[in-house]
Amino acid sequence: MNVYTSEKIRNVVLLGHGGCGKTTLVEAMAYTTGITKRQGKIEEGNTISDYDKEEVKRLFSISTTVVPIIWENTKINLLDTPGYFDFVGEVEEALNAADAAVIVISAKAGVEVGTMKAWDYCEKHNLPRMFFVTDMDDDNASYREVVEKLTELYGKKIAPFHLPIRENEKFVGFVNVVKMAGRRFTTMSNYEECPIPDYSMENLTKFRETLLDAVAETSEDLMEKYFAGEEFTPEEISLALRNNVIDGTVVPVLMGSGLNAQGATMLLQAIEKYFPSPTKQDVKGTNIKTNTPFTANYDDSLPMSAIVFKTIADPFIGKFSLVKVCSGVLRSDSTIFNADKDTEEKLSRLYILRGKEQVEVNELHAGDIGAIGKLSDTVTGDTLSTKANPIIFERPEMPKPYTCQRFKTKNKGDDDKVSQALAKLMDEDLTLKVVNDKENRQTLLYGIGDQQLEVVVCKLQTKYKVEIDVMKPRVPFRETIRKKVRVQGKYKKQSGGHGQYGDVHIEFEPSGNQEVPYEFAEKIFGGAVPRNYFPAVEKGIAESVIKGPLAGYPVVGLKATLVDGSYHPVDSSEMAFKMATIQAFKQAFMEASPILLEPIAALRVVVPDKYTGDIMGDLNKRRGRVLGMNPLPNNKQEIVADIPMSELYGYSTDLRSMTGGAGDYSYEFTRYEQAPSDVQQKIMEENEKELLASGE
């Protein structure tokens, strides 16, 4: 593959709702430009982007894939992202490498939640964007409705470039609204000029007006000319569009059919003409040697720096670090320095990835995207540079995972294999997290949603040949007491020779501090229990609070005071006093009005206004207490509530179901509260069943 300099590079992320046709559109562009001799289809599992076994099986994208396409001496790095919300981490990685976005909309489905989320991503990352309306070959396609909805949502920024031409209910061509000329498709994306049909004139007038509105908004001179009723020249329209698509004040709407590769040429032309090269972007880091700011800005003449925006860790194709070069030139024989890890490595090969295909290259210029194989210490977010000029760029912020499942290894002896496989999957997906919850004797797998965790379980089985069982997590309840009791614990054992003897009288009461498991004190008079046994008594308490007698949860808020006891000069030992204390603890705890405390989370749910009633009703069912609502931009509301953490299991799926995927939530633990008696009873019964099942 040829070497491309920054001006001749476009890095474009494809965004949109799940199933809207992004991968099919990439195939159409690859086919149109001759990369493939036959257009792949998702149903046949032969597309460039979706090559992973799980993607082929499920018929949707799970990972972001890079597909470089050469169009008229410009290299367009297409980043095909998943549309399903569980894989938002992949989308974020692609957004961090992109300089512009194409938001794909299916003409038959119209503007969906994923379309609006894609717009929000572009706003967050300040990316120029355009819409591509695909599926125009479908009988139910309505381009007009899509444009009207987009204009309703985003106002005068929306500039429709195309209008469909249909004959006998079939999509056969389009009107170029900018040039006011008809185009009829010949083969695939190729077209010939044709007259504009009379029936198109009404919609064309509307769309032309919408387009000219968008152009007029770009400058005061054009606005004055527009209101004076003067016509814009083609040059004025073209220049205004080019400048203002880049700064995001104009958003073109194009169309076609990904399945029939219609419209791919126009989209490639628009990407090359209207989207910025990387040189138009800012990227700043820090030189850690001089502790001074470093402005990379995709300048070839500066020392080399690059950021790792994604990692592929595949047992078959190996580990690849996908990089975007931020300054200078990265060469295949370079020695690179990872300033984040303070390690240096010699490169042996440099690649361009096109799906799973690896194309070896000698160098990558600033702004280009490529891959480096087998970097041992490098992870996503690390900066690569030279030791003479060690640079660090800010690490991208990733979405925090809130959905979790408890898991166990199916086959004994596979623990290490499972651990290694999960580490590789976590290298690939930064929204996955494994937490070893020793306190509740469980290992938890966190992700964005249930679908993502299901894919992880399948990948472990198909890629790494290990199996895990997933189940509902054990909620970290606590146990405590509500009243004061005094008990005696006596441990006496005779077994030939020295016996065992320990006798304690302990007062147990609430300490009032649930932050610590226990407080220990002693009020011994006259040496009833020798001082050297006090540590053994406290050790008995410390061991007992790890697993409470009520339901096996840790004990908190307990005060134990040793007030009396007796000992034997020969038979007493530390072990005997510890065992006597454990006996006293068990007896006292059950007599002191024991209760379960449940963890309470502060929950924040962000939803469009129209869903607030449903969300609040659902929170009430989950024993949540709504504390307030905060209005947000774009007709959204933030609902703030306290909710028991046990009620959050499955909330990700339920929230999506209630809001069509438009709702987001986050939570954090705040405190413990007494659980209602019916909840306590249920938890104790579940715990008993679990203990019987595990044979404890």
N, C-alpha and C positions, 0 to 999 in steps of 0.2 A: 504494500500500500504506500502511496506517495506521502511525503511529509507536508503537512499543512500549517501555515503560520496563523497567528491569532486572528487576523482580519478575515481569513477564509474558513473560520470555524463557527458553527452555531450549536450550542448545547441546549436541547429542547426536551422538556419533560412532558409526557402525555398523561393527563389527569382525567378523571371522570368517574361516574358511578360504576359499580360492578356490573359487568355484562353489557356495557354501552358500546363496545366495539373498538377499543384501543389497540389490542393485539392484532385484530383483523386489519386495521388501518396501517399498522406498521408493515404487515405482510404485503398490503397493496402498494406501499411506497417501495418496498424492497423489490417487488415484482416489476413495478413500473420502471425502476432504474436498472433492471437487469441483474440484480444481485442473485435472485433465484430464477430458475427457468420455469418453475411452476408455483403458483400461489398456494401456500399452505393454508390449512383450515384447522380451526380449534377442534372441531368434532373428530378430525382424523389424527389429531395429536402430532402434526408435523410442522408447526409454526416455528419460526426462528426464536421468538421470545419465550414461549412456554415449553421448555425442553425438560423440565424436572418431572420425574415420574408422578409426583402428587398433582402437578399442574395438568398433566395429560389425563390423569384419572378423573380429576374434579372438573375439568373444562373451564378453569379460570386461573388467572395469574396469582402467584403467591409471592414471588420475588421480583424486584426491579431488574430489568435486563437492559443492557446497552446494545443498541443496533446502529452502527455508523453507516450512513448512506451518503454517497457522493452525488451531488447535484450541481451540474455546470461549474465544476472546479471549486465547489464549496463542500466542506465536510460537515454533514449534519449528524451530530451524535444524538440519536433518539433514546430517551430513557423511558422505557415502557413500564408503568407502575401498576400494582394491583389496585382494583377499585373497591374491594371489600374492606370494610373499616377495621377489621382485626389486624390488617397488615399495614397500618399507618406508619410504622417504623420504616418500612421499605420506601414509602412515599417521601417521608422526611429526608431520608438519605439522598434520594434523587433530587429533591428540591434544593439541597445544599450544593449539588453539582451543576444545576441548571442555570441558564441565563435568561430563559423565556419558557412559556408553557403553551401547549395546545390543549384546550379543554374539549373533550369529545362528548357529544350528545347524540343519543339515538333518536332519530326523528319519530320513531313509533312510540318510544317511552316518554319523550319530551324532557323538560328540565326536571331533574331528580335531586334528591338530597345530596348525592355525591357530586352533582354539578356545582351546587352552592358551596359545598365544603371545598371543592377545588378552587373556586373563586377566593374563598377565605384564605387558603394556603398561599395563593398568589399575592394577596394583600399583605399577608404576614411577611413574606419573603421579598416583597416589592418587585415582582416579576412582570414584565410585559406579557400579554397573553392574547390569544385569539381562540374563537370557538370553531370547531369543525362539526357540522351536523351530518352524521352518517346515516346509513339505512334508508337513503332516499328512494331506493328501489322498492321499498315495502308499500303495500297497498294503503296502510294506515298512516303513512308518513305525512306530517304537516309541518313544513318548514315555517309557514307563516305564524303558526301558534308558538313555535319555539322562539322566533324573533320577538314576537309580542311579549312573551313571558320574560325574556331577557331584558327587554327595554323597560318593562314594569319593575324588574328587580334592580337594574343597574343604570337606568336613565339614559341620558343622551350620549354616553360613552359608546353604546352599541351601534356598530356600523355594518349593516348587511352588505356584503360584497356580491352576493349571488342571489338569483331567483330561479327556481326550477322551471324547466320546460317539460310538460308531459304531453304525450300523444297516446290515445287509446288506453288511458290509465297507466301508461308506462313512463318511467323517468328516462328521458332521451337526451337531455341537455340542460343548459342553464343560460340565464342572461347575466352578463357581467355588468353589475350596477354601476361600477366606477366608470367603465368605458361606454356604457349604454350600447352594448353589442350582444347579439345572440350567438350561442355556441352549441353545436350538436356533436354528441360523442360519435366517434367512428369505431375505433377499437380501444378498449380499456379507457385510459385517461386521455387519449388523443381526441382532438375535436377539430371541426371545421366551422367556419362562420356561417350563420344562417339568419334569416329575418327574425325579428322579435314578434312572437304571435300576438294577435290583437287581444286575446283573452288575458294575456299577462300584463297589459298596460295598467290596469287598476292597481294591482299589487306592486308593480314596478314603480308607479308614482309614489306610493306609500314608502317603499323601501328607499327610493332615491331621496325622498324628503328626510327619512331617518338618517341616511348616510350624510347628507348635506348639513343636517343639524349637528351631527358629530364633528364634521369638518369646521363649521362655523364656530363651535365652542373652543376651537384650538387657538384662536387669536382675536384681538379686538378689531383688527383691520378686516379680517374675513367676516366677523360678526356684523360689522357696519355694512359691508358689501351685501351680505345675506339679507339684512333687513331692508336694504335699499332696492331689493328685488333684482340685483345684478347676478348674472351667471358666473360661477367659478370656472376658470380655465382648467383643462385636464392637468396641466403642470401644477397649478395651485392645489388641486385635490390630491395629486400624487405626493407632493412635497409635504403637505400638511399631514397626510396619513403616515408617511414614513417617519416623520419626527415625533408624532404624537402616539403612535403605537408603542414606540420605544419607551416613552415616559408614562405609558399606561392611561393616557387620557382618551385614547380611541381604542376600541376593541373590535376588530373585524369578525364577521361571521361568514364562514365559508361552508361549502356542503359537497356531498358526493355519496358514493356507496363503496364502503370498504370491501364488501364481498365481491363486487364487480370491478374493483380497482378504478372506479370512476371518481375523478376529483383529486386524485393523488398528485397529479402534475401541478394543479393550481395551488395545492397546499404547499408543495415543495418550493414553488416559485415565491409564494407569500412568505415562507419562513426565511428564504434567502434575501428577499427584498426588504421586509419590514422588521425582522427580528435583529437585535444587536449582536455584534461579535463580542467575545469576552472582554475586549479592550475597553468597552463602554462601562464595564462594571468596576466597582471598588472592592479591593480585598486588602485588609491590613492585619499585620501580625506584630510580633515583638522579636527583636534580635536579642537573645538571652546572653550573648557574650558581652554586648555593649549596653544592654538594658535600655535600648532605644526603639522607638516605633519603626516598623518596616512596612513600607507601602509597596505591595507586590503589583497590584493592578494589571496582571497578565502581561507584563513587560518582558520581552525576550532578552533584552540587554542586561537585566539584573541577574544576580546569583540565583541558582536553581532553588525553588521551593515548591512543594506539592502537598496536598492534603489527601489523606486516605478517607474516602467518603463511604466505602462499602467493602465488606470482606466476603469472599466466597470460600467456604471450607467444605469441600466435597470429597468423600472418600475415593471417588473415581477420577475426577479431574484435578484434584489437589487443591492447595490453598492459593487463592489469588487476592491480592490487595488492589482494589480499584482506586486509581488516583486521578485527581484533576491537577494539572500543573498550574501553579499560581504565578510563577515567574521563571525566567530563564529557560533552559532547554534540558530535559531529562534524557540522558543517553543510556543505551543498553549496557555500556561498559562502565557506568558511573559507580563510584563508591558513595553511598548515601548515609546520612546521619539522621537518626531518629532522636530529636531533641527531647521528646516526651519521655523516652526510655533511656536516654544517654547511651545509645548503642550505635555501632557503625557496621554496615553490611555492604558487600560487593555484589552488584547486580550481575547476573549472567545473561538474562534475557528480558526483553521488554515486549509486551503484547498489546494488540488491539483485540478486544473481545467483541464478537458479533454473535450474540446468543451464547451457545456453548463452543462455537468455533474460535480458535485462537490464531490470530495472524501476527507473526513476529515482525517487529519494526526496529529500526536502529535508534530513532529518537522521537520525542514528543515535545512540541513547542508549547509555550505558555498558552493556557486556555484549553488545551486538548485533554482528552480523557483516554486513559489506557489502563493496563494492569501489569502488576509485578508478581511473579510467582515465588512462593516459598520464603517469604520474609518471616523469620522465626519469632521476632519480638514485637512485631507491628500489629496494631489493632485499629479498628475503625475510629476515626477522630484524630489519629496521630498525624503529626507533621513530619515530612521528610525534607531534608535540606542538605547543606554541606557542613562539614565540621568547621570550616573557616568562617562560615556565616550561618550559625545555628538559629533557625527561625521556629517560632511556635505561633500557630494560628489558633484562634478561639475554637474550642470544641463545640460542635453543634448540640443543641438541646434536643433530647429525645422524649417522646411521650412516656409518661410513667404508667407501668402496668398495675391494674387494680383487681383483675380477675385472677383467682387462684384455685388450684386443685391440689389435693394431697396425692402423693404417688408412692408406690412401692415397687421394687423390682420383682418381676414375676419369678425368675429363676434364681435360686440362691447361688451366690458366686459371681453374679453378673454386676454387682454393685460398682466395681471399678470401671467396667465397660460402659455402663449407663452414665456414670459421672463424666467420663472422657467424651462420650458422644454428646451429652448435654452442653459441655464446655464448648464444643465445636459449633453447635447450633446457636449458642449464646454469642459466639464470635460473629456469626452471620447476622443475627437478629438482636439488636440491643434492647428490644422491648421484652425480651425473655429474661427471667430471673429465677434462680433456684435459692430457696431459703431453708436452711437446716434449723428447724424449730425444736431444739433439744428439750425445752421445757414441757412441750406437749407431745414429745416423742413422735414427731412427724417431719417429713420433708415436703416442702411446698414448691409447686411450679407456678410462677406468676406470668401472666401475659395480658394482652389488650382485651381478648375475648375468648369465648369457648371454642370458636372455630379454629383460631390460631393454635390453641393447646391441643385440639384434636389432630391437627396437621403435624404437630411436634411428635405426638405418640406414634403416628403412622411413619414419619421419617425415621424415628428410632428403629422401627421394625424393618422398614424396607432398605434404608441406607446403611444402618449400623448393626443390624441383626440382633437387636436386644429388645426386650418387651417390658413395658411397665403397666401396672394397673392404676387407674386414677379414680379417686373417690372424693366425697365431700370432706373438706378440711375440718379438723377438730378445732372448734372456737376456743380461744384462750380464756376460759372462765377462771374465776378465783373462788376460794372458799374462805370464810371467816366466821367468827362467833359474835353473838350479841349480848351475852350475859356472863357474869363472873361465877366461876365454880372452883371448888377446892377438891382435889382427889389425891388418893394415895396410889402409888405404883410400887409393887414389891416384886422383885425378881429373886427367886430362891431355887437353887438347883444343887442336888447332891449326887456326885457320881464317883465315889471312891477317891481318896486323897482330898485335895482341896475342893471345896464346893464353890458355888457362885452366890453372892448375896449382895443385894442392893435395895434400899428402901427410900423412897422420896415422897414428900408431901408438897404438891405444887398448886399454886393458885393460877388459874388461867382467866384472862379477861380481855376485852377489846382494848387495843392500844390507842385507837383513834387515828393511827397513821397507816393508811393502806399502801403507802409507797414502799414500805419495808415488810418483809415476811414476819419477823418477830422481834421482840425486845426481851432480853433476859436479865433478871435481877435475882438477888438472894437476900433473905433475911434470916439467917441461921444464927441461933443463940446456943452457946454452950457446946459448940463442936458436935452437934447431932450428926452432921455430915461433914467430914474433914474437907478442908479447902481444896486439897489436891483432886477431889472428885467433882468439883464445880465444872471444870471444862468438859467432863464426860457427860454431865447432865445437859449442858448447853449443846453438846454434839448430838445428843438424843433429840433435842428440840429441832435443831437444824436439819437433821435427816427426816424428821416427821413432817415438816412443813413442805417438803418437796412434792409430796403426793398426799393430799388430804383424804380423810376417811369417808367424806360424803360422796364424792364422785371421782376422786383421783386427780383433782386439779391442785395447783400450788395454793398454799395457805398464805394469807396476808393479814396485817392488822391485829396481830396476836401479842399479848404480853404474858410472859410466864415468870412467876416469882417462886423460887424454891424457899419454902418456909420451914420445913421440918424434914425429919427422916431418921434413919438409924443405919449403923454399919457393923460389920463383924471384923475384928482385927486380923483374922486369917483369910476368911472367904471373900471379903469384899474386893472388888476390882473395878477398874474403869468400865470394862465391858458390862459388868453387872449393873452399874448405875446408869449406863446408857440404855440398857434394855428395860430397866425399871421406868425410866423417863418415857420411853416409847409407849409402854403400856399405859402409863398415866395420861399421856397425850391423847391416845385413841379414846379412852373412856371419857375424859373431860370434854373433848371436842363434841362428841355426840350429845352430851348433857347440856352444853352451853348454847342452846338454840342456834345450831349451825345454819348458814345460808350460803347460797351461791351468788357471786357477784358477776355480772356480765359486762363485757367491754362495750363502751358507747363510742361511736364515731361521729365526728362533725362532718356532715355530708353536704356537698355543693353540687347541685344539678343545674345545668344550663340547657334550656329548651326554648324553642319558639313560643311566643305568647299563647298560641292556641292550644298548647298541650299542658298548660300549668294546672288546670283543673284535674286532668287525668293523673298527673304526677303526684299532686297533693293527696288525692284519694288513695292512690297506691301506697304512698308513704304512711298514711294512717293505718292501712291494713298491715303494714310491716312494723307497727308499734313505733313509728317515727314521730317526732315532735317538730312540726314546722316552726322555725324561729323567725322567719322573715323572707322577703323577696326583694331583690335588687334589679331594677330595670337596666338592660344592657342595650348597646346599639343594635341595629338591624332587627328590631322587634323581637328581641330575646329577653328572657328573664332568668335570673339566677335565684334558685330556691335554696335556702339555707335551712338545714334541719339536723337534729340529733337523732341518731338511729342505732339500735343494738347491732353490733357487727354480725351477729348470727343471722340477721335478716337481710344481709347484703349478698348472701350466696345466690348466684344466678341473676344478680341485678343488671349486669351488663346486657344480657340477652333480653330481659324483660323491658328494659328502658328502650332498647332499639326497636322492639316490637311495638311499644306504645307510641313511639315518635317517628317510626319509619326510618330510623337511623340518624335522626336529626339531633338527638340528645347526647350530651356528654356529662360525665360525672367524675368527681374525685372525692376522696375522704381521707381523714387521718384520725387516729385514735386520740381520745381526749381524757377519758376517766372510766372508772368502774362504778356501777350502780347495782343495787339489789335486784336480782331477777324475780319476776312474778312467780308465784307458787306453782302455776301450771307449767311454766317453762322449766323451773327447777326439777319438777317431777319427771318431765319428759327427758331432760338431759341425764338425770340419774338412771333412768331406764335404758337409754341409749348406751350409756357408759357401761352398764352391767352387761348388756348384750355383747358389746365390743370386747370386754374382758373375757367373757365366756368363749367367744369366737377365737380369741388369740391364745387362750389357754393359760392366761395369767392368774 
